[in-house]
Amino acid sequence: MINWPVGLSTGCFYRTSIFEILSAVRESGFSLVEVSSSAGHFDFRNPIDLKRLYVLLRNLELVPFSFHSPLADHLDITSADHAERDRTVREILIVAEAAAALQAQHLIVHPGPDHLHRTDGQQHWERLKRAGESLRRIQERCRELGVVMVLENMLPHLSLGQTHDLLRLTAQLDGSEFGVCLDTGHANLAGDIYDLPRQIGDRLRMLHVHDNKGRRDDHLPPGQGKIDWQLLLQRLAENKFRGPLMLELAGDSNDTDQLLRGARAGRELLDEIKQRVKGR
């Protein structure tokens, strides 16, 4: 059996304070989490809340593997407006400092804006260049903090959302102090999910795990969509992947019990498949 731990992103509880749900997460058998920076869920700028969360995670014996940087229409590391781009980078650096304070070793960053559709031609190449410049600033600060910057593949219709955009950006970054997170739902919609482990190679640090039916970014538990999880996990094993599988499920419901039932069902399916996967 391949030993990939299955964790849970607190983003599925974005409607609820993180302090209200962590005990239930631990009671559901999860020991590894990704901390979401969604507004109303956790105020990473508040030093009191930051310290409180650090203590709670330790008391519950929960390991904060990663911290997801915020997503908002006003955040764009590719913007042609230097002031807007600088504000976005500085916002992400605050998150990096919060990740370090929590001893979360990985910072998840989307390499492009989440509100703009993809562009072509010269505008596209200029966005790629500006994204690279911004990411190098973030990477350098993460290096100083002892945090690994991890780039996530985005939805394919977004600016810089294609796999070749992600690979071009990784080629612009120096050293070993960064990685890639494979988002299974995004990759399924892009149509290259089973080849991505090979394309990303040893930069692959973790997965955001969720399913969809091939039309929308549904964030369903594994097994409720069209992804062939047996094939995907086999491809991961063939490429010697060793990171965690972080469930990132839809948070449209306020029913914590329902959300956790879906998370447990997804974990059970992944654990069952892992027993059948053969490593190399």
C-alpha positions in Angstrom: 0.0 0.0 0.0 1.2 3.5 -0.9 1.4 5.7 2.2 -0.1 9.0 1.1 -1.9 10.7 4.0 -5.3 12.1 3.4 -6.0 15.5 4.8 -8.8 18.0 4.7 -8.9 21.7 3.6 -10.8 23.8 6.1 -12.1 25.7 3.0 -15.1 23.5 2.9 -16.2 25.3 6.1 -15.6 28.8 4.7 -19.0 29.9 6.0 -18.0 29.0 9.6 -15.3 30.2 11.9 -12.3 27.8 11.8 -12.4 27.7 15.6 -15.9 26.1 15.5 -15.1 23.2 13.2 -11.6 21.9 14.0 -12.7 19.7 16.9 -15.2 17.9 14.6 -12.5 17.6 11.9 -10.2 15.8 14.4 -13.0 13.6 15.7 -13.7 12.5 12.1 -10.2 11.0 12.0 -8.3 13.7 10.1 -4.9 14.7 11.5 -3.6 16.8 8.5 -5.3 20.0 7.4 -4.9 22.9 5.0 -5.9 26.2 6.5 -8.2 28.4 4.4 -7.8 32.2 4.4 -11.4 32.9 3.4 -12.9 36.0 5.0 -15.1 35.2 7.9 -13.5 31.8 8.3 -10.1 32.9 9.7 -8.6 36.4 10.0 -4.9 35.7 9.4 -4.1 39.4 10.0 -5.2 39.3 13.6 -2.3 38.3 15.8 -4.6 37.1 18.6 -6.5 34.8 16.3 -3.3 33.6 14.8 -1.9 32.6 18.2 -5.2 31.1 19.2 -5.3 28.9 16.1 -1.7 27.8 16.7 -2.6 26.7 20.2 -5.8 25.0 19.1 -4.1 23.0 16.3 -1.4 21.7 18.8 -4.0 20.9 21.4 -6.0 18.9 18.9 -2.8 17.3 17.4 -3.7 18.6 14.0 -0.8 19.3 11.6 -1.2 22.4 9.3 0.5 21.1 6.2 -0.5 24.0 4.0 -2.1 27.5 4.1 -4.1 28.7 1.1 -3.5 32.3 0.0 -6.7 34.4 -0.5 -8.7 34.6 -3.7 -10.5 37.8 -4.6 -11.3 40.0 -7.6 -8.9 42.7 -6.3 -6.0 40.3 -6.2 -3.9 39.9 -9.4 -0.2 39.1 -9.4 -0.3 39.6 -13.2 -1.9 43.1 -13.3 -0.4 45.7 -15.6 -1.0 48.2 -12.9 2.2 48.1 -10.8 0.4 49.4 -7.6 -2.3 46.7 -7.9 0.3 44.0 -8.5 2.4 45.2 -5.6 -0.6 45.3 -3.2 -1.4 41.7 -4.3 2.1 40.5 -3.6 2.2 42.2 -0.3 -1.1 40.6 0.7 0.3 37.1 -0.2 3.4 37.9 1.8 1.3 38.6 4.9 -0.3 35.1 4.4 3.2 33.6 4.1 4.1 35.1 7.4 0.9 33.8 9.0 1.7 30.3 7.5 5.2 30.5 9.2 3.6 31.6 12.5 1.4 28.5 12.4 4.3 26.3 11.3 2.5 25.4 8.1 5.3 24.5 5.7 3.5 25.1 2.4 1.8 28.2 1.0 -0.6 27.6 -1.9 -0.6 30.3 -4.5 -2.7 30.6 -7.7 -0.3 31.8 -10.4 -2.9 34.0 -12.1 -6.1 35.9 -11.3 -9.3 33.9 -10.5 -11.6 36.4 -12.2 -10.2 36.9 -15.6 -10.6 34.7 -18.6 -7.6 33.7 -20.6 -6.1 36.1 -23.2 -3.9 35.5 -26.3 -1.0 37.0 -28.0 1.2 39.7 -26.5 -1.1 40.4 -23.6 -0.9 36.7 -22.6 3.0 36.7 -22.7 3.1 40.0 -20.7 0.9 38.5 -18.0 3.2 35.4 -17.9 6.2 37.7 -17.4 4.6 39.8 -14.7 3.4 36.6 -12.9 7.0 35.3 -12.9 8.3 38.5 -11.4 5.6 38.4 -8.7 6.2 34.8 -7.9 9.9 35.3 -7.5 9.2 37.9 -4.9 6.9 35.6 -3.0 9.3 32.7 -3.4 12.2 34.7 -1.9 10.2 35.8 1.2 8.9 32.2 1.6 12.5 31.0 1.5 13.4 33.4 4.3 10.4 32.2 6.4 11.1 28.5 5.9 7.8 28.1 3.9 7.6 26.4 0.5 5.6 28.3 -2.1 3.4 25.8 -4.0 1.7 26.8 -7.3 -1.7 25.3 -8.1 -3.0 24.5 -11.5 -6.0 26.7 -12.2 -9.3 26.2 -14.1 -8.4 26.0 -17.8 -10.6 28.9 -18.9 -8.8 31.4 -16.7 -5.9 33.6 -17.5 -2.7 31.4 -17.1 -5.0 28.5 -16.4 -3.5 26.1 -19.0 -1.0 23.5 -18.0 1.7 24.9 -20.4 1.3 28.3 -18.6 2.0 26.6 -15.3 5.0 24.8 -16.7 6.4 28.0 -18.2 6.1 29.7 -14.8 7.9 26.9 -13.0 10.7 27.2 -15.5 11.1 30.9 -14.5 11.7 30.1 -10.9 15.0 29.3 -9.4 16.2 26.7 -6.9 14.4 23.9 -5.2 12.3 26.0 -2.7 9.0 25.7 -4.5 6.5 23.0 -5.6 3.3 22.4 -7.4 -0.1 21.3 -6.2 -2.2 19.2 -8.6 -5.8 20.2 -8.3 -7.7 17.1 -9.6 -11.0 18.9 -10.4 -9.2 21.6 -12.4 -7.1 19.1 -14.2 -10.2 16.9 -15.0 -11.9 19.9 -16.7 -8.6 20.6 -18.6 -8.5 17.1 -19.9 -5.0 16.2 -18.8 -5.4 14.9 -15.3 -3.7 11.5 -15.9 -0.7 13.0 -17.6 0.0 15.8 -15.2 2.0 13.8 -12.6 4.5 13.0 -15.3 4.6 16.6 -16.6 5.0 18.1 -13.2 7.6 15.5 -12.1 9.4 15.9 -8.8 8.0 19.4 -8.2 4.7 17.8 -7.3 4.3 18.3 -3.5 0.6 17.6 -2.9 -2.9 17.2 -4.4 -6.1 19.1 -3.9 -8.5 16.2 -4.2 -12.1 16.6 -5.5 -14.3 15.2 -8.2 -16.6 16.6 -10.9 -18.7 15.4 -13.7 -16.6 17.1 -16.4 -18.7 20.3 -16.8 -18.2 22.4 -13.7 -15.8 22.7 -10.8 -18.2 20.8 -8.5 -15.7 20.0 -5.7 -17.4 16.7 -5.0 -16.0 13.9 -2.8 -14.0 11.3 -4.8 -16.2 8.8 -6.4 -19.1 11.1 -7.0 -17.8 12.3 -10.4 -16.1 11.0 -13.5 -12.4 10.9 -12.4 -10.8 7.5 -12.6 -9.2 7.5 -9.1 -7.5 4.1 -9.6 -5.8 5.3 -12.8 -4.8 8.6 -11.2 -3.3 7.1 -8.1 -1.5 4.5 -10.2 0.1 7.3 -12.3 1.1 9.1 -9.1 2.8 5.9 -7.9 4.6 5.4 -11.2 6.0 9.0 -10.8 7.1 8.3 -7.2 4.8 10.9 -5.7 5.1 11.0 -1.9 2.9 13.9 -0.7 -0.5 14.1 0.9 -3.9 14.0 -0.8 -5.7 17.0 0.6 -9.5 16.8 0.2 -10.9 20.2 -1.0 -14.6 19.8 -1.0 -17.5 22.2 -1.8 -18.7 24.2 1.2 -22.1 25.3 -0.1 -23.8 23.7 2.9 -23.9 24.9 6.5 -24.3 21.3 7.7 -20.9 20.4 9.2 -22.0 16.8 9.7 -22.9 16.4 6.1 -19.7 17.9 4.9 -17.7 15.6 7.2 -19.6 12.6 6.0 -18.6 13.4 2.4 -15.0 13.9 3.5 -14.9 10.6 5.4 -16.4 8.8 2.4 -13.8 10.3 0.1 -11.0 9.3 2.4 -12.3 5.8 2.7 -12.4 5.4 -1.1 -8.9 6.8 -1.5 -7.6 4.5 1.3 -9.3 1.5 -0.4 -7.7 2.3 -3.8 -4.3 2.9 -2.2 -4.2 -0.7 -1.1 -4.4 -1.8 -4.7 -1.9 0.7 -6.2 1.6 -0.7 -6.9 4.6 1.6 -6.4 7.8 1.6 -8.3 
